[in-house]
Amino acid sequence: MGSLIDPAAIHSPHIRAHAMEGQLFRTTLEDGLRALDVRSTMLAEKTVFEKASDVIHSGVPILTRTLADLGHGVAGPWRADEKLAALAAWVAVSQN
């Protein structure tokens, strides 16, 4: 997920609206998963590699290199979004 900043703390109405939209998306997703008894973990973009490193028990440099290497065999884009999605899946399968 993106930022965890409280939308009320944002002065710009336009940016606040985007922050509120993100907050609504996250809470709706969390509520839906909880209703289905699906365990989830929210990872903020700024700290995702550090948190993933703790769960996967591997250093951040190894995680970033492995994610980059995964993209070598992929047809199409392998940018930050794809790498973060792969990292999220890796975290999910690494949790107890």
C-alpha positions as CSV (number, residue, x, y, z in Angstrom):
1,M,0.0,0.0,0.0
2,G,1.1,3.6,-0.4
3,S,1.1,6.1,2.4
4,L,-0.3,5.7,5.9
5,I,-0.7,9.4,6.4
6,D,-4.0,10.5,8.0
7,P,-5.9,12.3,5.2
8,A,-7.0,14.9,7.7
9,A,-3.4,16.0,8.1
10,I,-3.1,16.9,4.4
11,H,-3.8,20.5,3.6
12,S,-4.4,20.3,-0.2
13,P,-8.0,19.2,-0.9
14,H,-7.0,17.4,-4.1
15,I,-4.2,15.4,-2.4
16,R,-6.4,14.8,0.6
17,A,-9.1,13.3,-1.6
18,H,-6.6,10.9,-3.1
19,A,-5.4,9.9,0.4
20,M,-9.0,9.3,1.5
21,E,-9.6,7.2,-1.6
22,G,-6.6,5.1,-0.7
23,Q,-7.7,4.7,2.9
24,L,-11.2,3.7,1.7
25,F,-9.7,1.1,-0.6
26,R,-7.5,-0.4,2.1
27,T,-10.3,-0.5,4.7
28,T,-12.8,-2.0,2.3
29,L,-10.2,-4.7,1.3
30,E,-9.4,-5.4,4.9
31,D,-13.1,-5.7,5.8
32,G,-13.8,-8.0,2.9
33,L,-10.9,-10.3,3.7
34,R,-11.8,-10.4,7.4
35,A,-15.4,-11.3,6.5
36,L,-14.1,-14.2,4.5
37,D,-11.7,-15.2,7.3
38,V,-8.7,-14.6,5.1
39,R,-5.6,-13.5,7.0
40,S,-3.8,-10.5,5.5
41,T,-0.9,-8.3,6.2
42,M,-0.7,-4.7,5.0
43,L,2.8,-3.6,3.9
44,A,3.6,0.1,3.4
45,E,5.7,0.9,0.3
46,K,8.3,2.8,2.3
47,T,9.0,-0.1,4.7
48,V,8.0,-3.1,2.6
49,F,11.5,-4.4,2.0
50,E,12.5,-4.2,5.7
51,K,9.3,-5.9,6.8
52,A,9.6,-8.6,4.1
53,S,13.2,-9.1,5.1
54,D,12.0,-9.9,8.7
55,V,9.4,-12.4,7.5
56,I,11.5,-14.1,4.8
57,H,14.6,-14.1,6.9
58,S,16.8,-12.8,4.1
59,G,18.6,-9.5,3.8
60,V,17.2,-6.6,1.7
61,P,20.0,-6.7,-0.9
62,I,19.2,-10.4,-1.5
63,L,15.5,-9.7,-1.8
64,T,16.0,-6.9,-4.3
65,R,18.5,-9.0,-6.4
66,T,16.2,-12.0,-6.4
67,L,13.2,-9.9,-7.5
68,A,15.2,-8.4,-10.3
69,D,16.4,-11.8,-11.4
70,L,12.8,-13.1,-11.4
71,G,12.0,-10.5,-14.1
72,H,14.6,-11.9,-16.5
73,G,12.2,-14.7,-17.7
74,V,9.1,-12.5,-17.9
75,A,7.7,-11.3,-21.2
76,G,6.4,-7.8,-20.7
77,P,7.0,-5.3,-18.0
78,W,8.9,-6.1,-14.8
79,R,8.9,-2.8,-13.0
80,A,8.3,-1.7,-9.4
81,D,4.6,-2.7,-9.3
82,E,5.4,-6.2,-10.6
83,K,8.3,-6.6,-8.2
84,L,6.2,-5.4,-5.2
85,A,3.4,-7.9,-6.2
86,A,6.0,-10.7,-6.3
87,L,7.4,-9.6,-3.0
88,A,3.9,-9.6,-1.4
89,A,3.3,-13.1,-2.7
90,W,6.7,-14.2,-1.3
91,V,5.8,-12.7,2.1
92,A,2.4,-14.4,2.1
93,V,3.8,-17.9,1.4
94,S,6.6,-17.3,4.0
95,Q,4.3,-16.6,6.9
96,N,3.4,-19.3,9.4
